[in-house]
């Protein structure tokens, strides 16, 4: 698989939890108690978002009409 780079917007909420979002991918966000935990979690979520995009882009061959 080709290496891809994504921007991660990181915010810290009022409870001190780090929240990360990848603007390039729809509904791709995660959280963590530390930056390291957030980065690990967001990498997993990016993989899931990319797998979902690949599945959505697959078209099904139905057949040929005369």
Phi, psi and omega in degrees: 000138181291136176290134179233151178244141179227146172279140176239119176272122184246131176233160176240126182276180184294341178267001179088007179277135177274133180239128180241142179224141177254103184299332182287343183241130181297130176055041181249098180208161179202183180214168177194157179283337176230165177298317180300317179295318178299314181298317178298314181295318183290329176297318178296319181291321177300316179301316180295319179296320179292321177298319179295320178297319179297318180295321180292328185276352179282126177259151182259128177282122183263319180151183181241134177262141179289000000 
